[in-house]
Amino acid sequence: MKKRAYAESVYGKLYEQYCKEHFPDTAQDIFEKAEHYYLEFKKEMPDLGENMMAKNMLDWYTIVSFYEASDHKLDGEALLAMKRKDAEKMKFLGKLVDGNKSKWPYRLFEKTYVKFNKMSKEHQAKGEWMDTWKVEINPDHRTEGFCFHLIGCPIAKHAKAHGYEELLPYLCKTDHFLAEVMHARLIRTQTEALGGEYCDYWYVGDKSPALEQYKDLEQI
C-alpha cells in the first residue's frame, strides 16, 4: 500500500492505531479523508524551512486533518489519550534519565535550541525561514533546569485563522507528558494559544524546590 503523506508526521501512526482501535468500521475512510485534508493544509505551509521546528507544523496538520476526517470525533481529548499512551511506552527512559540528577538532558536541550537560533538567523538574513518561531533562551535567568520562550507560533496563527482554537490547549498539554516520564516537570505560565504573548518553558526535576512556588499553577 502506498505510504500516505501524513505518515511523515509521528502523529500519523498514532492516529491510525487509535482509529483502528476505536473506529474499526470507518478507519480506512478516515485515513483517506485525512490524507486529502493533509495535502490541502500543506499547500498553506508557512516559510519554516526544513528543521526540527518545522516538523511541529506537520504534526499540527495531521491533527486537524484527522479532526476533520472524523467529523470532529478525533478531538482534543482523543489527542491527549493518544499521547498519554505513547508516553507510557517511553517509561523506560525514566530508568536512564532522572531530571533531578541528570544535567545532560537540559544541556542537550539548550545546545539544540542554540543551534536552531543560529541556523534561523543565517537563513533569515537570506530571506528564508521568515515565518518560524523565535526562540529566547533563558530570558528569565533561571539557575536550574532549562528555560526558554517560543514567540510567534505559526501553529497558533493557523488555528486561529481556520477556527481550530479549541484544539490548541490540548496540543500544548502534551508537552508535559515526556517530561514526566523522565522525572521532570514543565513549569509554564502562559501560551499564545491561550492569549499569552509567548509560550514559556521551564523544565526542572520533579523534586525541585521551585515547584512549590507553582503548586497551584494549572497545567497548560
C-alpha positions in Angstrom: 0.0 0.0 0.0 1.3 3.5 -0.9 2.6 5.4 2.1 0.3 8.3 3.0 1.6 11.8 3.1 0.6 12.3 6.7 2.9 9.5 7.6 5.8 11.9 7.6 4.5 13.1 10.9 4.9 11.0 14.0 1.3 11.6 14.7 0.2 9.8 11.6 0.9 6.3 13.1 -0.7 7.3 16.5 -3.9 8.4 14.7 -4.1 5.2 12.6 -3.6 3.0 15.6 -6.3 4.9 17.6 -8.8 4.7 14.7 -8.3 1.0 14.2 -9.0 0.5 17.9 -11.9 2.9 18.3 -13.4 3.2 14.9 -12.6 -0.1 13.1 -15.5 0.1 10.7 -14.7 3.6 9.4 -10.9 3.7 9.9 -10.0 3.3 6.2 -12.4 6.0 5.2 -11.0 8.3 7.9 -7.5 7.6 6.6 -8.4 8.5 3.0 -10.2 11.7 4.1 -7.3 12.7 6.4 -4.9 12.3 3.5 -6.9 14.7 1.4 -7.1 17.3 4.2 -3.4 16.9 4.9 -2.4 17.6 1.4 -4.6 20.6 1.2 -3.3 22.0 4.5 0.3 21.5 3.3 -0.3 23.9 0.5 -0.5 26.6 3.2 2.8 25.6 4.7 4.5 28.8 6.0 8.1 29.6 5.4 9.6 27.5 8.2 12.5 25.8 6.4 13.5 22.2 6.9 14.4 21.7 10.6 13.2 20.2 13.9 10.7 23.1 14.5 9.1 22.8 11.0 8.1 19.2 11.9 5.8 20.6 14.5 3.7 22.2 11.8 3.4 18.8 10.0 2.2 17.3 13.3 -0.4 20.1 13.6 -1.7 19.5 10.0 -2.0 15.8 10.9 -4.1 16.6 14.0 -6.5 18.9 12.2 -6.7 16.6 9.2 -7.9 13.7 11.4 -10.2 16.0 13.3 -11.9 17.0 10.1 -11.8 13.5 8.6 -13.6 12.0 11.6 -16.3 14.7 11.7 -14.6 16.1 14.9 -14.7 12.7 16.7 -10.9 12.8 17.0 -10.9 15.8 19.2 -8.6 17.2 21.9 -9.5 14.5 24.4 -8.6 11.8 21.8 -5.3 13.6 21.2 -4.5 13.6 24.9 -5.4 9.9 25.1 -3.1 9.0 22.2 -0.1 11.0 23.6 -0.6 9.6 27.1 -0.5 6.1 25.7 2.6 6.9 23.6 4.3 8.4 26.7 3.6 5.2 28.6 5.6 3.3 26.0 8.6 5.6 26.8 8.6 4.8 30.5 11.9 3.0 30.1 13.5 6.4 29.7 12.9 7.0 33.3 15.5 4.4 34.1 18.0 6.2 32.0 17.2 9.9 32.7 16.4 11.5 36.0 15.6 15.2 35.7 16.6 15.6 39.4 20.1 14.1 38.9 21.0 14.3 35.2 22.1 17.7 33.8 22.9 16.5 30.3 19.3 16.4 29.0 19.0 20.1 29.9 22.3 20.9 28.3 21.3 18.9 25.2 18.0 20.9 25.0 20.0 24.2 25.2 22.5 23.1 22.6 19.7 22.1 20.3 17.9 25.5 20.5 21.2 27.5 20.3 21.9 25.7 17.1 18.4 26.3 15.8 18.7 30.0 16.6 22.0 30.2 14.8 20.6 28.5 11.7 17.4 30.6 11.8 19.4 33.9 11.8 21.6 32.7 8.9 18.5 31.8 6.8 16.5 34.9 7.7 19.5 37.0 6.6 18.8 35.5 3.1 15.1 36.0 3.4 14.3 32.4 4.3 12.6 30.8 7.3 10.7 34.1 7.8 7.6 32.5 9.5 9.4 30.3 12.0 9.3 30.5 15.8 11.6 33.0 17.6 13.4 31.4 20.4 14.7 33.2 23.5 17.0 31.1 25.7 16.7 31.5 29.4 15.3 35.0 29.3 14.1 34.6 33.0 17.7 33.8 34.1 16.9 30.5 35.7 19.7 28.8 37.6 18.4 25.2 37.3 16.9 23.0 34.6 16.3 24.6 31.2 14.2 27.7 30.3 13.2 29.2 27.0 10.4 31.1 25.3 8.9 30.5 21.9 7.4 33.6 20.2 5.3 33.9 17.1 3.8 30.4 17.0 2.7 29.6 13.4 0.5 26.8 14.7 -1.5 29.2 16.8 -1.8 31.5 13.8 -3.1 28.7 11.6 -5.5 27.5 14.3 -7.0 31.0 14.8 -7.2 31.6 11.0 -9.1 28.3 10.5 -11.2 28.1 13.6 -9.3 25.3 15.4 -8.6 27.2 18.6 -10.3 24.6 20.7 -7.6 22.1 19.8 -4.7 24.2 20.8 -4.8 23.8 24.6 -4.8 20.1 24.2 -1.7 20.1 21.9 0.1 22.4 24.4 -0.7 20.0 27.3 1.1 17.1 25.5 4.4 18.9 26.2 4.2 17.8 29.8 4.0 14.0 29.2 7.5 13.1 28.1 9.0 15.4 30.8 7.1 13.5 33.5 8.5 10.2 32.1 12.0 11.5 32.7 11.2 12.6 36.3 10.9 16.2 35.3 8.2 18.8 35.2 7.4 21.6 32.8 6.5 24.9 34.5 4.5 27.1 32.1 2.6 30.2 33.0 1.3 31.2 29.5 0.9 30.2 25.9 0.0 32.0 22.8 -2.9 29.6 22.3 -4.5 31.0 25.5 -3.8 34.6 24.7 -0.3 34.9 26.1 2.5 37.0 24.5 4.7 33.9 24.2 4.9 30.3 25.3 7.3 29.9 28.3 9.0 26.6 29.1 11.0 25.8 32.3 11.9 22.2 32.7 13.1 21.2 36.2 13.3 17.9 38.1 10.1 16.6 39.7 11.6 17.1 43.2 12.8 20.7 42.5 12.0 23.2 45.3 10.9 25.5 42.5 7.7 23.5 42.1 6.4 24.6 45.5 6.0 28.2 44.2 3.9 26.9 41.3 2.0 24.2 43.0 -1.4 25.8 42.2 -0.5 26.5 38.6 -2.8 24.9 36.1 -1.1 22.6 33.7 -1.3 24.3 30.3 
